[in-house]
């Protein structure tokens, strides 16, 4: 009778462990989001802006996937209080003009929701003047750190997609100015994104499911430990040769043990 009770407890544990394994299968899967489900706000930014040396950003534009977008920076509405306090009233000089995911720029996210994105610049205007774009090759807009950050179209360290005739370079300080214009009030950049793919983002449901799996597995392991401890005593009292190693095997091979338990219980019943 004790051996039968032991087998029943082993079967109960095996069923619990099997349930945990089944629950783990969907949890191991990766949620896939289509490119058209991308929801990312970007803005035209300036690094080391004017007298203030601040990071300035324009109005946000929502990126939802492949397509053409336009971002702008308008001094009349986008200059920060720090820039104004430093006496900046226009775009004079800067280290870089680039487009970035606002969440990573503000620090509310460490990575952007896109895994890949290629960018081509279609048009760059300063006030009413159209700049000449010299580089129309697609370039990755996602950095190694996972942030959507184009680093260009103009960068005092890494170069520019704009023709040199439209840019004045200060190579010593890595500062950039627009040629022929002392102060610019508004800049607009039109660009095309392609090969936009969304990162797989773990959902709340997946997190809860994984927690359930962990709890179920922990309970099963606790039960297994208790049964493994009790097994030698039961076998000694009966004076039988019931192998204690079979109990340990339950933990390692859930599927095999379920089959063994069914067979053994059936034979016991027939007797």
N, C-alpha and C positions, 0 to 999 in steps of 0.2 A: 504493500500500500504506500509506504514511504517513497519507494522508487517511482511509483506512478505519479504521486504528488510532485515529486521532483521534476518528472518529465513534463507535467502540466505547467509548472512554473517556468521551465525552460521554453516551452512552446509559447507561453505568454510573452516572455522576453523577446523571443525570435520574431513574433508578430510585431512587437513594438519597434524593434530595430528595422524590420522590413518597412514599416510605415515611415520611419525617419528617412530611409533610403529613397523611398518613392517621393516624399516631400522635397528631398534635396535635388531631385532631377530638374524640376522647373526652376528652382532657385539658382542652379548653376548656369542656366541659360542667360543670354545677354539680350536685354530689351533693344529692339531695333527701331530707330526713328527715321522716317523718310526725310529727304532733304527739304521737302516743302513744310516740314514741321519745325524748322529752325526758327528761333525767335531771339534775335540778337540786335541790340541797339549799338550803333557805331557813331563816331563823330570825327570831324576833322580837328586835329590837335596841333599845337605848336609846343615844342620843347625849348626851354631856356629863352623865353619870349622877352624881347625888348629890354627895358631898364630893370624890370622886376625879376627877370630870369625864371619866371614861373612856367608851369604847364597850363596852357589855355586850351579850352575845347569849345567847339561850336554846337549848334543844335544837333540833337540825335536823330538818326534815321534808322528805321527798322529793316534789318536784313532777314529775309525769309527763305533764301535759296539762290540759285543761279539767276542772274539778271543784271540790269543796269540801274545804278543808283547815283544820286548826287548829294554831296555833303557840302556845307557852307560854314564859313566863319565870318561873322559880321561884328565889327568893333562896336557898332552902335548898341548891340544887345548882348554880346557874348564876352566882353572884357570882364575879367574878374575884379573884385574889389582890390586885391593886392596889386594888380597891374595898374589900376587907376591911381592907387595911392603912390605908386612909384613914378607917376607922371606919364604913363603910356596912354596914348590916345589913338594910335594907329599901329599897323604892322610895319615895323621898321627892319629889325634884324632878328634872327632866331637860329637855333642849331638844327632843328628838324621840323618839317611839316609832314604829318602822317595821319593815317586813319586807324583808329583803335576801337576795340570792343569797350564800351563805357564801363561795364561791370569790372573788367580787369584793370581799367585805368583808375577807377575809384577805389579799388581794393575790396569790393563786395564779392568778388569771385577770383579764384586763383587761376582758372582756365576758362576759355571760351567754349560755347556749346558746339563748335564746329571742329571736326577732325581735319578736314582739308578745305582749302579754298584758294583758287588762283585768281589773280587780279591783273587787269589791263586798264591803263588810264586812257580815257577817251578825250577828255577836255579839261584844261586848267585855265581858269580866268582870274585875273587880279583886277578888281573894279571892272572896267569895261574892256580890258585888254586880254586877248587870247594868247597864251604862251604856246611856244612850239614844243611838242612832245617828240623827243628824239628816240625814245625806247618804247616800243609797243609790244614787246615780248611778254607773255604771261609770266608772273612770278608768284611764288607762294606767299599768301598773306597770313599764314599761321606760323608762329615762331616755335622753336624747339621747346619752350616752356609751356606750350599749349595755348598761348594767347593769340587772338586775332589782332595783329599789329603789323601794318604794312611797311613801317620803317621809312617809307617814301610817300610821295613823289620827290621830295627834296630833303636831303640829309647832308649836313656839313661834314660828317665823318664818312658816310658810305656812298656819296654821290647822288645823282639825280636822274630822273627820266626826262627832265626838261633840258632843252638845248642850252649850251653854255652861254649863248648870246643873250639869254633872258635872265641869267643869274650872275651875281657878283659874289665871288668867294673870298672869305678871309681865312686862308689856309692855316694861319697861326692859331687863331682862336676857334676855328671850325664854325664860324658864323656865316650866315647866308643873307643876302639882300636880293630883292628883285631889281633887275637892271632898269634904269631909266625912270624909276618911280621912287621918290623919297619916302612916301608914306602911303600905305594901302589900307583902305577901309574894309574891303570885302574880298574874300577869296572863295571860289567855288570849284569843286573837283567832281567831275563825272567819271565814273569807272564801271567796268563790267566784271562781275564775278562768275566764275565757272568752276566745275568740279567741286561744288559745295556739298559736303557730306556731314551729317550730324554725328556727334559723339553719342554713344549709347549711355544713357543716363539711368542709373538704378532708381526704380520707383519706390514709393513708400510701401506698397504691397509686397514687393520683393524683400524689403528690409524686415517687415513683420514675419514673412514666411520663413526667412533664414533664422530669425530668432526662435520661431516655433520648432524648427528642425534642431537647433542647438539644445533647446530645453528637452525635447523628446529623446535625443541621443544621450543627454546627461542622465535622464531618468533611467533609460535602458541600461547604461553602464553601471549605475548604482545598484539596480536590481541584479545584474550579472555578478557584481562583486559579492553581494549578499548570498546568492545561490551558490557561487563557487566556494565560499567559506563553509556553507552548511553541508555541501555534498559529501565530504569525507566522513563526517559524523553519521550521516544517514546510512552510508554504505557499511560502516563498521558495525552499527547497531543491528543491521540485518544479517551481517556476516556474509555479505555477498561480495562479488568481484566487480561491481558496477564501476566502470572507469571514470574517475574524476576528470580526466582529460577531456571527456566528451563535453562537460559543462564549459570548459575554457574554449573548446572549439565552437561553441554557440556564438561567442563574441566575434570570432574571426570569419566564420562562414555562414551568414544568415540564411541564404537560400538552401544550402546543403542541409542545414540543421532542420529547417521546416520539413523537408522530405523525410529525414530520419525520424523525427518526432512522430509524424503521421504514421509511418510504417510500424514503429515500435508500439504506439498506442493501439493500433489496429490488432496487432498480434496479442497484446495483453487482453483486449476485449474478447477475442476468439477463445482464449484459454478459459 
